[in-house]
Amino acid sequence: MDKTYIFGHKSPDTDSITSSLVMCELERKLGNDNVIACKLGNINKETEYILNYLGIDEPELIESVEDESNVILVDHNSPSESIDNLENLNIKKIVDHHKIAIETTYPLFYRAEAVGCTQTILYKLFNENNVEITKEIASLMLSAIISDTLLLKSPTTTDDDVIAVKELAEIADIDYEEYGLEMLKAGTDLSSFSISEILSLDAKQIDFKEVKSIVNQVNTASIPDVMAMKDDLEEGIQEIIEKEDLDLFMLLITDIVNSNSQVIVLGKDAALVEKAYGVKLEDNTALLEGVVSRKKQVVPIMTENA
Amino acid sequence: MDKTYIFGHKSPDTDSITSSLVMCELERKLGNDNVIACKLGNINKETEYILNYLGIDEPELIESVEDESNVILVDHNSPSESIDNLENLNIKKIVDHHKIAIETTYPLFYRAEAVGCTQTILYKLFNENNVEITKEIASLMLSAIISDTLLLKSPTTTDDDVIAVKELAEIADIDYEEYGLEMLKAGTDLSSFSISEILSLDAKQIDFKEVKSIVNQVNTASIPDVMAMKDDLEEGIQEIIEKEDLDLFMLLITDIVNSNSQVIVLGKDAALVEKAYGVKLEDNTALLEGVVSRKKQVVPIMTENA
């Protein structure tokens, strides 16, 4: 069988990186040996902490694969977040927890559920196929669910995520609350990043109806620490707006301890944020109380008000 | 919980009808009592034979449901084959075996596999969720897989379909080859249908790139019996082409015993069929040897040549 490349989305987060590793293991256990776990960009600090802690190698960095290659998409399905030549590739499977944003010309394996993390679905797939979840796999799955649900506190968290975390913590023999907080804090260390790196760490292009936007999210344990870079961040955002011809750029600075987000907003449609959240931007910024989830608390509300 | 409507595609075939019944049973067993099995059109002769044989009531005919209603789609995902106000409905789940042809603004449960029949996936879902497959449910599943795969002879047939049929035949206590042939033959009885009914029995709107088309398929045990109606069929096809402003109409008359299709082709782009299959249309018709599957042997080849 031809080689199958497995990867998550661009600007990979912990779910995308660990899902490519875990899906690769599942495929091998199901008899597909010629698979390779890949990533479409560099890993973030949180993922680095996790892989170091667990002593696991990163997936292979790829920028493109030959036309007609077999691929498996995890943690995304939108072509805009995927490899550039996706439309010329043979998508064998998709395992994801996002809205449906792809059309295909052929049937394929598609497994999506409205849960907090792709790994919660992979956890089910291992069980359904009677594939043993090793301590290492359990640790990867657990880390991603903690990451995507901010330790089960994000509104994206479902009962299935909670059940998976509790069962995986037992297999991994990890105190998930203690480990999870350390892991999330490691992800908030921005010290080694340039401004332009911070602005692309977890950036998603999203069009709110006609409003062409990027929403970038950084987690922190201290909003003031990030806001200290506000002038430089705004300068970087302005450059991106001009380069990408955007109508709106939202930088969500999410306090993972207190579950709020400070938002910095630039672009000609900045007032849309004021309308959507009933806030007043002062110096291009406002506090969005209780907002931690881009998927549940930004995309639908911004789309509705656009 | 609000009521959830479960239905297959318009111009329902056996898979669409039985999948709505079987999915309804699965939802109930999973604790969602407020579900109703529906159909978007009248059942065909084959389905009628099956439901009579098994003593099972038809799903409820619906034309529309209130905006914001909960729905589950089975055996389709394309809005063009679904209920008219789909974009205003809350799709809870999709279980299907076709290409991906829908975009959503929210994540949902999506389960697709490239197998011959939706029921093969439902068979897995029952097993994965440890829900007992009763004799009645097994009979419905079995009937649909036989229907979609033409008794496991269509090129759409996968190993998973074969395994499902053999295991379901045991549960249902049915000689599936004997029953299957009777069932398929019952589906070929066109005696009670008007020409316009025959032309919409299993008609799908498909655009081959820019070529706006309808491909209709009727099964038969005797191609000459159907070709005896050729003049009337052509007249009816011409009316549909004018009404729907089509570029192409293909009527596949599929011999379920010998696994060939006679095709009647009208429309300004009829030559596309000649190009795609290397045949010469005479009096608007040609024999397509070995062609029995619209999904595997018509859509990709016509699209490639369009």
Chai-1 contact restraints between the chains, C-beta under 6 A:
chainA,res_idxA,chainB,res_idxB,connection_type,confidence,min_distance_angstrom,max_distance_angstrom,comment,restraint_id
A,H97,B,P107,contact,1.0,0.0,6.0,A-B,restraint_1
A,H98,B,P107,contact,1.0,0.0,6.0,A-B,restraint_2
A,K99,B,T104,contact,1.0,0.0,6.0,A-B,restraint_3
A,K99,B,T105,contact,1.0,0.0,6.0,A-B,restraint_4
A,K99,B,Y106,contact,1.0,0.0,6.0,A-B,restraint_5
A,K99,B,P107,contact,1.0,0.0,6.0,A-B,restraint_6
A,I100,B,I102,contact,1.0,0.0,6.0,A-B,restraint_7
A,I100,B,E103,contact,1.0,0.0,6.0,A-B,restraint_8
A,I100,B,T104,contact,1.0,0.0,6.0,A-B,restraint_9
A,A101,B,E103,contact,1.0,0.0,6.0,A-B,restraint_10
A,I102,B,I100,contact,1.0,0.0,6.0,A-B,restraint_11
A,E103,B,I100,contact,1.0,0.0,6.0,A-B,restraint_12
A,E103,B,A101,contact,1.0,0.0,6.0,A-B,restraint_13
A,T104,B,K99,contact,1.0,0.0,6.0,A-B,restraint_14
A,T104,B,I100,contact,1.0,0.0,6.0,A-B,restraint_15
A,T105,B,K99,contact,1.0,0.0,6.0,A-B,restraint_16
A,Y106,B,K99,contact,1.0,0.0,6.0,A-B,restraint_17
A,P107,B,H97,contact,1.0,0.0,6.0,A-B,restraint_18
A,P107,B,H98,contact,1.0,0.0,6.0,A-B,restraint_19
A,P107,B,K99,contact,1.0,0.0,6.0,A-B,restraint_20
A,P107,B,A114,contact,1.0,0.0,6.0,A-B,restraint_21
A,L108,B,A114,contact,1.0,0.0,6.0,A-B,restraint_22
A,F109,B,E113,contact,1.0,0.0,6.0,A-B,restraint_23
A,Y110,B,Y110,contact,1.0,0.0,6.0,A-B,restraint_24
A,Y110,B,A112,contact,1.0,0.0,6.0,A-B,restraint_25
A,A112,B,Y110,contact,1.0,0.0,6.0,A-B,restraint_26
A,E113,B,F109,contact,1.0,0.0,6.0,A-B,restraint_27
A,A114,B,P107,contact,1.0,0.0,6.0,A-B,restraint_28
A,A114,B,L108,contact,1.0,0.0,6.0,A-B,restraint_29
A,E128,B,E128,contact,1.0,0.0,6.0,A-B,restraint_30
